[in-house]
Amino acid sequence: MILLTIGATVGTEIFIYLYKGLVLSSNIEILAFIKILIIEAIYNGLLTIILYPLMQKCGYKIERIFKNPQILTRYF
């Protein structure tokens, strides 16, 4: 999951950078871009390490709520 997040961050940033460079004709600075890309990838990876277990626990709780047969069939 962490590698997927880092890969998505890198792909998105490269796409945005190419869009800005080609379509909007902005200045292209590779070294500054690589610095920003590394910082963002590390930051998003750390956020994933922190938030993914919390989201997974919430998902398991919600799954238990919907899969738990608490419906009383005598009323039907």
ABEGO torsion letter per residue (X at the ends): XAAAAAAAAAAAAAAAAAAAAAAAGBBBBAAAAAAAAAAAAAAAAAAAAAAAAAAAAAAAAAAAAAABBABBAAAX
